[in-house]
Amino acid sequence: MSKELSRHEIREKALQALFPLDFNQELTKKDAINHALSLDQMDFVAEDEEDFIPVYLDELVGGVVAHQTEIDEIIKKHLRTNWSINRIAKMDLIILRLAIYEMLYNEAVPNKVVLNEAIELAKTFSDETSRKFVNGTLSKIMNELDK
């Protein structure tokens, strides 16, 4: 392997793997991750030509998929009364799922760091309105979890 991915890059790759998984039920987690890595990281191949999947990337994608029902219930609970989860843009929904998974299941990363990372992902993959929505929703969830 010629390069290590930063945690931020791993979150970007997790987002890029989770997005097609949300639409294509036949896609495997490994295929989705490999596709996300291949988008611009062809140097992530081990010497034996096997694909290199960072452990944290595998944990994030697998964790979000495994806990999606629970995570979606948390999101629903924090939406305004006239909103449903189906109304959320797919990219924003996946950013929320990823962040909530980290807040709930990764004690090594402080919730404020997770919130900031989610806002950065929204800046990169969505627009200003989405960034504000992600920030507001996750701030409420983080405050509840921190109590």
Helices and strands as residue ranges (DSSP letters): H 7-23, H 29-38, H 55-66, H 68-77, G 85-87, H 90-105, H 111-125, H 128-146
